[in-house]
Amino acid sequence: MFSIVHSVWLNELRARQIRSHGNMQWSEKPVETVADARGCSPETHTLHQQIISSVERLPDAQRSVMLLVAVEGLSSREAATVLDVPIDTVMSRLVPARLTIGESLGMPTAEPAHPRTSP
């Protein structure tokens, strides 16, 4: 149990260090541009629920990468540093996570840019 807590704490310290290198200053004032969740339409609320459900169904490794990149706004390199994995690992988790979420929302998958033709 201690090693888990220790790992989580180290990851948090790394994330704070990465975020502190940004040029924006944190303000405790409420941001007026944030949309009020209570004011969203039923369609928007349903879409939000579908997205949350899709993310919850992802494997843990894909979910943590997806949340760091999409929600926390970290770059792939920063996420790799936080998770202490190579950047290739982050990319190999991020791509299928995005595809899975897109498919669960009924979005068409992208076709290859240059389809192979048989000789």
Buried (B, 14 or more C-beta within 10 A) or exposed (E): EEEEEEEEEEBEEBBEEBBEEEEEEEEEEEEEEEEEEEEEEEEEEEEEEBBEEBBEEBEEBBBBBBBBBBEEEBEBEBBBBBBEBEBEBBEBBBEBBBEBBBEBEEEEEEEEEEEEEEE
